[in-house]
Amino acid sequence: MKNLISFVVLVVILSVIALIPLAIVWSLNTLFSLGIPYSFWSWLAVVILNLTWLSKPNFTNLKPTNNK
């Protein structure tokens, strides 16, 4: 029973991760009437954009320099 629950949770998480890019395309089409088609290529483009956005280096810990 525990294996079944783990499997169902895994399937739900993977489904949500797979559907998020389509939800982003849908929201852009709804808000701005862009006419982006729902296809594998538009899904992949959103995935790549999200990966590049998430992989930005974090520069918040840098101390500002005092250039006078």
MMTF fields as JSON, N, C-alpha, C and O atoms, coordinates in Angstrom:
{
  "mmtfVersion": "1.0.0",
  "mmtfProducer": "UNKNOWN",
  "numBonds": 271,
  "numAtoms": 272,
  "numGroups": 68,
  "numChains": 1,
  "numModels": 1,
  "chainsPerModel": [1],
  "groupsPerChain": [68],
  "chainIdList": ["A"],
  "bondAtomList": [4, 2, 8, 6, 12, 10, 16, 14, 20, 18, 24, 22, 28, 26, 32, 30, 36, 34, 40, 38, 44, 42, 48, 46, 52, 50, 56, 54, 60, 58, 64, 62, 68, 66, 72, 70, 76, 74, 80, 78, 84, 82, 88, 86, 92, 90, 96, 94, 100, 98, 104, 102, 108, 106, 112, 110, 116, 114, 120, 118, 124, 122, 128, 126, 132, 130, 136, 134, 140, 138, 144, 142, 148, 146, 152, 150, 156, 154, 160, 158, 164, 162, 168, 166, 172, 170, 176, 174, 180, 178, 184, 182, 188, 186, 192, 190, 196, 194, 200, 198, 204, 202, 208, 206, 212, 210, 216, 214, 220, 218, 224, 222, 228, 226, 232, 230, 236, 234, 240, 238, 244, 242, 248, 246, 252, 250, 256, 254, 260, 258, 264, 262, 268, 266],
  "bondOrderList": [1, 1, 1, 1, 1, 1, 1, 1, 1, 1, 1, 1, 1, 1, 1, 1, 1, 1, 1, 1, 1, 1, 1, 1, 1, 1, 1, 1, 1, 1, 1, 1, 1, 1, 1, 1, 1, 1, 1, 1, 1, 1, 1, 1, 1, 1, 1, 1, 1, 1, 1, 1, 1, 1, 1, 1, 1, 1, 1, 1, 1, 1, 1, 1, 1, 1, 1],
  "groupList": [{"groupName": "MET", "atomNameList": ["N", "CA", "C", "O"], "elementList": ["N", "C", "C", "O"], "formalChargeList": [0, 0, 0, 0], "bondAtomList": [1, 0, 2, 1, 3, 2], "bondOrderList": [1, 1, 2], "singleLetterCode": "M", "chemCompType": "L-PEPTIDE LINKING"}, {"groupName": "LYS", "atomNameList": ["N", "CA", "C", "O"], "elementList": ["N", "C", "C", "O"], "formalChargeList": [0, 0, 0, 0], "bondAtomList": [1, 0, 2, 1, 3, 2], "bondOrderList": [1, 1, 2], "singleLetterCode": "K", "chemCompType": "L-PEPTIDE LINKING"}, {"groupName": "ASN", "atomNameList": ["N", "CA", "C", "O"], "elementList": ["N", "C", "C", "O"], "formalChargeList": [0, 0, 0, 0], "bondAtomList": [1, 0, 2, 1, 3, 2], "bondOrderList": [1, 1, 2], "singleLetterCode": "N", "chemCompType": "L-PEPTIDE LINKING"}, {"groupName": "LEU", "atomNameList": ["N", "CA", "C", "O"], "elementList": ["N", "C", "C", "O"], "formalChargeList": [0, 0, 0, 0], "bondAtomList": [1, 0, 2, 1, 3, 2], "bondOrderList": [1, 1, 2], "singleLetterCode": "L", "chemCompType": "L-PEPTIDE LINKING"}, {"groupName": "ILE", "atomNameList": ["N", "CA", "C", "O"], "elementList": ["N", "C", "C", "O"], "formalChargeList": [0, 0, 0, 0], "bondAtomList": [1, 0, 2, 1, 3, 2], "bondOrderList": [1, 1, 2], "singleLetterCode": "I", "chemCompType": "L-PEPTIDE LINKING"}, {"groupName": "SER", "atomNameList": ["N", "CA", "C", "O"], "elementList": ["N", "C", "C", "O"], "formalChargeList": [0, 0, 0, 0], "bondAtomList": [1, 0, 2, 1, 3, 2], "bondOrderList": [1, 1, 2], "singleLetterCode": "S", "chemCompType": "L-PEPTIDE LINKING"}, {"groupName": "PHE", "atomNameList": ["N", "CA", "C", "O"], "elementList": ["N", "C", "C", "O"], "formalChargeList": [0, 0, 0, 0], "bondAtomList": [1, 0, 2, 1, 3, 2], "bondOrderList": [1, 1, 2], "singleLetterCode": "F", "chemCompType": "L-PEPTIDE LINKING"}, {"groupName": "VAL", "atomNameList": ["N", "CA", "C", "O"], "elementList": ["N", "C", "C", "O"], "formalChargeList": [0, 0, 0, 0], "bondAtomList": [1, 0, 2, 1, 3, 2], "bondOrderList": [1, 1, 2], "singleLetterCode": "V", "chemCompType": "L-PEPTIDE LINKING"}, {"groupName": "ALA", "atomNameList": ["N", "CA", "C", "O"], "elementList": ["N", "C", "C", "O"], "formalChargeList": [0, 0, 0, 0], "bondAtomList": [1, 0, 2, 1, 3, 2], "bondOrderList": [1, 1, 2], "singleLetterCode": "A", "chemCompType": "L-PEPTIDE LINKING"}, {"groupName": "PRO", "atomNameList": ["N", "CA", "C", "O"], "elementList": ["N", "C", "C", "O"], "formalChargeList": [0, 0, 0, 0], "bondAtomList": [1, 0, 2, 1, 3, 2], "bondOrderList": [1, 1, 2], "singleLetterCode": "P", "chemCompType": "L-PEPTIDE LINKING"}, {"groupName": "TRP", "atomNameList": ["N", "CA", "C", "O"], "elementList": ["N", "C", "C", "O"], "formalChargeList": [0, 0, 0, 0], "bondAtomList": [1, 0, 2, 1, 3, 2], "bondOrderList": [1, 1, 2], "singleLetterCode": "W", "chemCompType": "L-PEPTIDE LINKING"}, {"groupName": "THR", "atomNameList": ["N", "CA", "C", "O"], "elementList": ["N", "C", "C", "O"], "formalChargeList": [0, 0, 0, 0], "bondAtomList": [1, 0, 2, 1, 3, 2], "bondOrderList": [1, 1, 2], "singleLetterCode": "T", "chemCompType": "L-PEPTIDE LINKING"}, {"groupName": "GLY", "atomNameList": ["N", "CA", "C", "O"], "elementList": ["N", "C", "C", "O"], "formalChargeList": [0, 0, 0, 0], "bondAtomList": [1, 0, 2, 1, 3, 2], "bondOrderList": [1, 1, 2], "singleLetterCode": "G", "chemCompType": "PEPTIDE LINKING"}, {"groupName": "TYR", "atomNameList": ["N", "CA", "C", "O"], "elementList": ["N", "C", "C", "O"], "formalChargeList": [0, 0, 0, 0], "bondAtomList": [1, 0, 2, 1, 3, 2], "bondOrderList": [1, 1, 2], "singleLetterCode": "Y", "chemCompType": "L-PEPTIDE LINKING"}],
  "groupTypeList": [0, 1, 2, 3, 4, 5, 6, 7, 7, 3, 7, 7, 4, 3, 5, 7, 4, 8, 3, 4, 9, 3, 8, 4, 7, 10, 5, 3, 2, 11, 3, 6, 5, 3, 12, 4, 9, 13, 5, 6, 10, 5, 10, 3, 8, 7, 7, 4, 3, 2, 3, 11, 10, 3, 5, 1, 9, 2, 6, 11, 2, 3, 1, 9, 11, 2, 2, 1],
  "groupIdList": [1, 2, 3, 4, 5, 6, 7, 8, 9, 10, 11, 12, 13, 14, 15, 16, 17, 18, 19, 20, 21, 22, 23, 24, 25, 26, 27, 28, 29, 30, 31, 32, 33, 34, 35, 36, 37, 38, 39, 40, 41, 42, 43, 44, 45, 46, 47, 48, 49, 50, 51, 52, 53, 54, 55, 56, 57, 58, 59, 60, 61, 62, 63, 64, 65, 66, 67, 68],
  "secStructList": [7, 2, 2, 2, 2, 2, 2, 2, 2, 2, 2, 2, 2, 2, 2, 2, 2, 2, 2, 2, 2, 2, 2, 2, 2, 2, 2, 2, 2, 2, 2, 2, 7, 7, 7, 7, 7, 7, 1, 2, 2, 2, 2, 2, 2, 2, 2, 2, 2, 2, 2, 2, 2, 2, 6, 7, 7, 7, 7, 6, 6, 7, 7, 7, 7, 7, 7, 7],
  "xCoordList": [0.825, 0.0, 0.863, 0.543, 1.976, 2.862, 3.504, 3.699, 3.829, 4.398, 3.398, 3.776, 2.139, 1.108, 0.939, 0.801, 0.948, 0.811, 2.012, 1.86, 3.2, 4.402, 4.339, 4.723, 3.864, 3.745, 2.74, 2.998, 1.605, 0.574, 1.099, 0.872, 1.786, 2.356, 3.381, 3.402, 4.225, 5.222, 4.561, 5.002, 3.519, 2.814, 2.16, 2.192, 1.574, 0.943, 1.98, 1.751, 3.109, 4.16, 4.706, 4.87, 4.988, 5.486, 4.455, 4.818, 3.185, 2.128, 2.039, 1.884, 2.136, 2.085, 3.282, 3.135, 4.466, 5.664, 5.533, 5.974, 4.945, 4.776, 3.711, 3.788, 2.714, 1.621, 1.894, 1.209, 2.861, 3.151, 3.523, 3.005, 4.393, 4.685, 3.446, 3.319, 2.537, 1.312, 0.428, -0.25, 0.424, -0.34, 0.251, -0.489, 1.566, 2.199, 1.829, 1.52, 1.855, 1.46, -0.009, -0.36, -0.856, -2.282, -2.491, -3.28, -1.777, -1.971, -1.478, -2.102, -0.371, 0.108, -0.877, -1.145, -1.417, -2.421, -3.672, -4.255, -4.086, -5.299, -5.098, -5.951, -3.981, -3.754, -3.429, -3.918, -2.616, -2.107, -2.555, -2.124, -3.386, -3.875, -2.722, -2.744, -1.723, -0.531, -0.708, -0.021, -1.602, -1.837, -0.717, -0.463, -0.043, 1.01, 0.344, -0.551, 0.774, 0.133, 0.554, 1.657, -0.342, -0.027, 0.6, -0.104, 1.909, 2.625, 3.797, 4.096, 4.443, 5.624, 6.703, 7.404, 6.849, 7.913, 7.67, 8.619, 6.423, 6.16, 6.328, 6.797, 5.946, 6.172, 7.664, 8.088, 8.455, 9.9, 10.528, 11.451, 10.05, 10.578, 10.344, 11.226, 9.176, 8.894, 9.762, 10.231, 9.983, 10.849, 12.262, 12.885, 12.772, 14.123, 14.205, 15.184, 13.19, 13.194, 13.186, 13.898, 12.403, 12.375, 13.704, 14.148, 14.339, 15.631, 16.696, 17.529, 16.687, 17.677, 17.391, 18.321, 16.125, 15.776, 16.193, 16.66, 16.031, 16.386, 17.889, 18.365, 18.645, 20.078, 20.895, 22.12, 20.251, 20.997, 21.855, 21.436, 23.059, 23.873, 23.288, 22.679, 23.48, 22.94, 24.037, 25.027, 23.858, 24.845, 24.405, 24.925, 23.481, 22.972, 23.953, 23.83, 24.92, 25.849, 27.091, 27.971, 27.186, 28.349, 28.27, 27.209, 29.395, 29.428, 29.633, 30.414, 28.947, 29.144, 30.53, 31.05, 31.106, 32.41, 32.216, 31.2, 33.163, 33.089, 34.003, 35.169, 33.488, 34.283, 34.082, 33.063, 35.072, 34.968, 36.074, 36.16],
  "yCoordList": [-1.201, 0.0, 1.257, 2.25, 1.193, 2.34, 2.625, 3.781, 1.549, 1.723, 2.359, 3.172, 1.998, 2.573, 4.06, 4.85, 4.444, 5.863, 6.647, 7.754, 6.079, 6.738, 6.89, 7.93, 5.875, 5.931, 6.991, 7.747, 7.049, 8.034, 9.445, 10.334, 9.661, 10.982, 11.357, 12.503, 10.423, 10.675, 11.023, 11.947, 10.304, 10.582, 11.959, 12.689, 12.315, 13.633, 14.739, 15.738, 14.581, 15.615, 15.758, 16.879, 14.659, 14.724, 15.318, 16.043, 15.023, 15.595, 17.104, 17.844, 17.549, 18.986, 19.684, 20.745, 19.091, 19.676, 19.729, 20.698, 18.721, 18.692, 19.675, 20.169, 19.968, 20.847, 22.328, 23.186, 22.64, 24.047, 24.844, 25.948, 24.349, 25.122, 25.379, 26.451, 24.406, 24.632, 25.671, 26.439, 25.707, 26.729, 28.111, 29.091, 28.205, 29.494, 29.957, 31.132, 29.046, 29.407, 29.822, 30.807, 29.095, 29.438, 30.822, 31.615, 31.116, 32.411, 33.556, 34.617, 33.36, 34.403, 34.62, 35.757, 33.523, 33.65, 34.357, 35.166, 34.063, 34.67, 36.154, 36.978, 36.488, 37.871, 38.787, 39.916, 38.315, 39.195, 38.813, 39.454, 37.813, 37.349, 37.133, 37.645, 36.38, 36.175, 35.107, 35.146, 34.164, 33.114, 32.086, 31.516, 31.836, 30.825, 29.45, 29.164, 28.592, 27.269, 26.374, 26.496, 25.478, 24.491, 23.295, 22.467, 23.209, 22.106, 21.699, 22.332, 20.646, 20.201, 21.265, 21.459, 21.963, 22.957, 24.18, 24.734, 24.613, 25.734, 25.298, 26.075, 24.06, 23.528, 23.492, 23.9, 23.0, 22.905, 24.285, 24.465, 25.26, 26.618, 27.202, 27.861, 26.969, 27.467, 26.74, 27.358, 25.452, 24.702, 25.273, 25.468, 25.541, 26.089, 27.478, 27.801, 28.298, 29.631, 29.535, 30.285, 28.634, 28.465, 27.95, 28.377, 27.055, 26.537, 27.619, 27.684, 28.471, 29.544, 30.579, 31.167, 30.812, 31.76, 31.218, 31.974, 29.933, 29.329, 29.155, 29.026, 29.149, 28.904, 30.187, 30.133, 31.346, 32.594, 32.57, 32.059, 33.124, 33.195, 34.187, 35.187, 33.901, 34.737, 35.694, 35.265, 36.981, 37.978, 38.795, 39.891, 38.31, 39.106, 39.166, 40.037, 38.262, 38.257, 39.097, 39.15, 39.753, 40.576, 41.888, 42.502, 42.298, 43.585, 44.694, 44.529, 45.821, 46.92, 47.526, 47.631, 47.918, 48.562, 50.055, 50.617, 50.674, 52.102, 52.828, 53.072, 53.176, 53.857, 55.356, 55.897, 56.022, 57.487, 58.158, 59.386],
  "zCoordList": [0.0, 0.0, 0.0, -0.653, 0.755, 0.82, -0.542, -0.917, -1.279, -2.613, -3.571, -4.414, -3.447, -4.308, -4.036, -4.97, -2.782, -2.427, -2.937, -3.454, -2.795, -3.299, -4.812, -5.346, -5.498, -6.952, -7.386, -8.323, -6.716, -7.055, -6.813, -7.634, -5.716, -5.419, -6.48, -6.931, -6.887, -7.924, -9.253, -9.936, -9.626, -10.879, -10.838, -11.828, -9.715, -9.588, -9.688, -10.371, -9.023, -9.07, -10.483, -10.964, -11.153, -12.529, -13.481, -14.406, -13.27, -14.108, -13.93, -14.902, -12.7, -12.444, -13.077, -13.684, -12.938, -13.54, -15.059, -15.677, -15.663, -17.12, -17.591, -18.716, -16.747, -17.166, -16.891, -17.449, -16.06, -15.756, -17.011, -17.176, -17.909, -19.121, -19.992, -20.584, -20.071, -20.842, -20.169, -20.852, -18.851, -18.136, -18.382, -18.466, -18.498, -18.793, -20.198, -20.398, -21.175, -22.548, -22.572, -23.222, -21.883, -21.83, -21.224, -21.738, -20.12, -19.47, -20.35, -20.384, -21.059, -21.977, -23.12, -23.506, -23.661, -24.726, -24.229, -24.95, -23.014, -22.474, -22.182, -22.512, -21.571, -21.165, -22.341, -22.399, -23.268, -24.317, -25.722, -26.68, -25.886, -27.199, -28.175, -29.295, -27.749, -28.568, -29.638, -30.659, -29.433, -30.417, -30.47, -31.531, -29.358, -29.31, -29.368, -28.572, -30.308, -30.395, -29.238, -28.705, -28.865, -27.841, -28.541, -29.119, -28.489, -29.127, -28.257, -27.244, -28.667, -27.932, -27.961, -26.968, -29.09, -29.223, -28.352, -27.797, -28.222, -27.322, -25.865, -25.033, -25.558, -24.216, -23.897, -22.816, -24.848, -24.655, -24.523, -23.727, -25.284, -25.186, -23.798, -23.248, -23.233, -21.884, -20.864, -19.909, -21.047, -20.133, -20.178, -19.135, -21.378, -21.515, -20.901, -20.228, -21.123, -20.509, -18.989, -18.32, -18.44, -16.99, -16.462, -15.397, -17.176, -16.73, -16.761, -15.858, -17.781, -17.831, -16.758, -16.206, -16.455, -15.402, -14.04, -13.188, -13.832, -12.558, -12.381, -11.253, -13.478, -13.376, -13.327, -13.442, -13.16, -13.051, -11.797, -10.759, -11.898, -10.686, -9.69, -10.07, -8.446, -7.382, -6.908, -6.314, -7.171, -6.791, -5.587, -5.38, -4.795, -3.685, -2.52, -1.658, -2.479, -1.362, -1.609, -0.75, -2.756, -3.042, -2.282, -2.177, -1.763, -1.06, -2.08, -3.017, -1.915, -2.876, -2.701, -1.591, -3.817, -3.765, -3.565, -3.974, -2.953, -2.669, -3.639, -3.329, -4.811, -5.853, -5.732, -6.161, -5.141, -5.008, -5.777, -5.79]
}
